[in-house]
Amino acid sequence: MKTFLKNNFLFIVPYLLFLSLGCVLIILNTKAEKHLEFNAFHSNVFDYFFYYFTFLGDGLVAVLVTIILLTVKYRYALLVGVSNTISALITQFLKHGVFDNMVRPKKFFEGVHDLYFVPGVDNYLYNSFPSGHSTCAFSLYLSLSLILKNKMMKFVFFLIALLVGYSRVYLSQHFFEDVYVGSIIGVSVTLVVYYLLSKMNKPWLEYSLLNSFKS
C-alpha cells in the first residue's frame, strides 16, 4: 500500500483533497446555491474551452484509448476497458433506474431562475445523477495515471479528470453532486479492477496485438 501511494501520490492525494473540499461544499450549501454560484462565473474563452474539453470524458474516448492500448499491452487495455465498462454500467443503472427522477439544472431552475447557458450546447433535462462524463473521466485518467510511471503526468491526468467534471457544471449539464459521486464511482471501480489485475499473473496479459501478429 505504501509503495502504491508513493508511486501514485500526485493523483491520489489531490483527489482526496478534492473529496474533502467537495464534501464541505456539499454540507455548507444546497445544490441550487452551489450551481448558481458556479453559473455566475463565465466568459467567452471558458465557454469555448469547456464546450470542447468536456468531450474528453466521453465514453468514445475511453473506447479509443482501449483500442490503442491493445497494441501496447493487454493488461493496460483491460484496466481501461473493464473499469470504464463496469463504472459506466453502475452510473447508468443509478441514473436511469434508482435516481431517474433527478432533473438537470435547466429543468430544475425552469421558471425559477434564468441560468446562463453556453451557446451551442444542447442541455438535457433529466437523468442528472450521477454524471456519466465525470465517471468516465475519473476512471479513464486514473487508469492512465496507474499505467504511466511519469509522476508529473499523474497530476496532469488528475487535472484533466477534474476539469472534465467541472465542465459538466460549467455547461449546466449537471450539479456538483452529480460530478462528485460520478468521480467516486469511477475511481473506486478502477482501483478494484487494478487490484484484481495485479493479482493475475497470466503471461498473455503482458502481450499485445502487435506481439500476436509477430508470432
C-alpha positions in Angstrom: 0.0 0.0 0.0 2.8 2.4 0.9 4.5 1.8 -2.4 1.2 2.3 -4.3 0.5 5.6 -2.6 4.1 6.7 -3.1 4.0 5.9 -6.8 0.6 7.5 -7.4 0.9 10.3 -4.9 0.2 13.1 -7.4 -3.2 11.7 -8.4 -4.4 10.1 -5.2 -3.6 12.9 -2.8 -5.1 15.7 -5.0 -8.2 13.6 -5.5 -8.6 13.0 -1.7 -8.3 16.8 -1.3 -11.0 17.3 -3.9 -13.2 14.8 -2.0 -12.6 16.6 1.3 -13.3 20.1 0.0 -16.2 18.8 -2.1 -17.8 17.2 1.0 -17.5 20.5 2.9 -19.0 22.4 -0.1 -22.0 19.9 -0.2 -22.6 20.2 3.5 -22.5 24.0 3.7 -24.5 24.8 0.6 -27.6 23.5 -1.2 -27.1 22.2 -4.7 -29.1 25.1 -6.0 -26.9 27.7 -4.2 -23.7 26.0 -5.4 -24.9 25.8 -9.0 -25.9 29.5 -9.1 -22.5 30.5 -7.8 -20.8 28.4 -10.4 -23.1 29.6 -13.1 -22.3 33.2 -12.3 -18.7 32.7 -13.4 -18.4 32.5 -17.2 -16.6 34.1 -20.1 -16.3 33.6 -23.9 -12.9 32.0 -23.5 -14.2 29.5 -21.0 -17.3 28.9 -23.0 -15.2 27.8 -25.9 -12.7 25.8 -23.8 -15.2 23.8 -21.8 -17.5 23.3 -24.8 -14.8 21.1 -26.4 -12.9 19.9 -23.3 -15.9 18.1 -21.9 -15.6 15.6 -24.7 -12.5 14.2 -23.1 -14.9 12.5 -20.7 -17.0 10.9 -23.5 -17.2 7.1 -23.5 -16.0 7.0 -27.1 -12.6 8.4 -25.9 -12.3 5.5 -23.4 -13.1 3.1 -26.2 -10.5 4.7 -28.5 -7.8 4.5 -25.7 -8.7 0.9 -25.0 -8.2 0.0 -28.7 -4.8 1.8 -28.8 -3.7 0.0 -25.6 -4.5 -3.3 -27.2 -1.4 -2.7 -29.3 0.7 -1.9 -26.2 -0.3 -4.5 -23.6 -3.5 -6.4 -22.9 -3.2 -5.7 -19.2 -3.4 -2.0 -19.8 -6.3 -2.4 -22.3 -8.2 -4.5 -19.8 -7.7 -1.9 -17.0 -9.2 0.9 -19.1 -11.8 -1.2 -20.8 -13.1 -3.2 -17.9 -13.0 -0.4 -15.3 -14.8 2.0 -17.7 -17.4 -0.5 -18.6 -18.3 -1.5 -15.1 -18.3 2.1 -13.8 -20.5 3.1 -16.7 -23.0 0.3 -16.1 -23.2 1.3 -12.4 -23.7 5.0 -13.3 -26.3 4.3 -15.9 -28.2 2.0 -13.6 -28.3 4.7 -10.9 -29.1 7.4 -13.5 -31.9 5.6 -15.2 -33.1 3.2 -12.5 -32.6 4.4 -9.0 -32.5 8.2 -9.4 -34.4 8.6 -12.7 -36.4 11.4 -11.1 -33.4 13.7 -10.7 -33.6 16.6 -13.1 -30.8 18.6 -14.6 -30.1 22.3 -13.9 -32.1 23.5 -16.9 -35.2 21.8 -15.7 -34.6 22.4 -12.0 -34.4 26.2 -12.4 -37.1 26.4 -15.1 -39.4 29.3 -14.2 -37.4 30.0 -11.1 -34.1 31.4 -12.2 -32.6 32.3 -15.6 -29.3 30.4 -15.9 -26.5 31.3 -18.3 -26.2 28.6 -21.0 -23.2 28.2 -23.2 -24.2 28.9 -26.8 -24.4 25.7 -29.0 -24.8 23.3 -26.0 -27.8 21.0 -26.1 -28.8 21.0 -22.4 -30.6 17.9 -21.3 -33.4 17.9 -18.7 -33.5 14.6 -16.9 -31.3 11.7 -15.5 -28.9 14.1 -13.8 -27.4 11.9 -11.0 -24.7 10.8 -11.3 -22.6 12.3 -14.1 -21.6 9.8 -16.7 -18.9 12.0 -18.2 -17.3 12.5 -14.7 -17.5 8.8 -14.1 -15.7 8.1 -17.4 -13.1 10.8 -16.9 -12.0 9.8 -13.4 -11.9 6.1 -14.4 -10.1 6.7 -17.7 -7.5 9.2 -16.4 -6.8 7.3 -13.2 -6.2 4.2 -15.3 -3.7 6.1 -17.4 -2.0 7.5 -14.4 -1.6 4.0 -13.0 -0.2 2.8 -16.3 2.4 5.6 -16.8 5.3 5.9 -14.4 5.9 9.6 -15.0 4.8 11.2 -11.8 4.0 14.7 -13.2 1.8 13.1 -15.8 -0.2 11.6 -13.0 -1.0 15.1 -11.8 -1.8 16.2 -15.3 -4.3 13.3 -15.6 -5.9 14.3 -12.4 -6.3 17.9 -13.6 -7.9 16.6 -16.9 -10.4 14.5 -14.9 -11.2 17.4 -12.6 -11.7 19.8 -15.4 -13.9 17.4 -17.3 -16.0 17.2 -14.1 -16.1 20.9 -13.7 -17.1 21.3 -17.4 -20.3 19.4 -16.7 -21.2 22.0 -14.1 -20.0 24.9 -16.2 -22.1 23.8 -19.1 -25.1 23.3 -16.7 -25.4 19.7 -17.7 -25.0 18.6 -14.1 -25.0 19.7 -10.5 -21.8 19.5 -8.4 -23.2 16.5 -6.5 -23.6 14.6 -9.8 -19.9 15.1 -10.6 -18.8 14.3 -7.1 -20.5 10.9 -6.9 -19.6 10.1 -10.5 -15.9 10.6 -9.7 -16.2 8.3 -6.7 -17.7 5.5 -8.8 -15.0 5.9 -11.5 -12.1 6.0 -9.0 -13.5 3.1 -6.8 -14.2 0.7 -9.7 -10.8 1.5 -11.3 -8.9 0.8 -8.1 -10.7 -2.5 -7.6 -10.0 -3.6 -11.2 -6.4 -2.5 -10.9 -6.0 -4.6 -7.7 -7.6 -7.7 -9.3 -5.5 -7.4 -12.4 -2.3 -7.0 -10.3 -3.1 -10.4 -8.8 -3.3 -12.1 -12.2 0.0 -13.5 -13.4 -1.2 -14.7 -16.7 1.6 -14.4 -19.3 -0.8 -13.4 -22.1 -1.6 -10.2 -20.2 1.9 -8.9 -20.9 1.4 -9.3 -24.7 -0.4 -7.2 -27.2 -2.0 -7.4 -30.6 1.4 -6.5 -32.2 3.1 -9.3 -30.4 0.4 -11.7 -31.5 0.9 -10.7 -35.2 4.6 -11.1 -34.9 4.2 -14.6 -33.5 
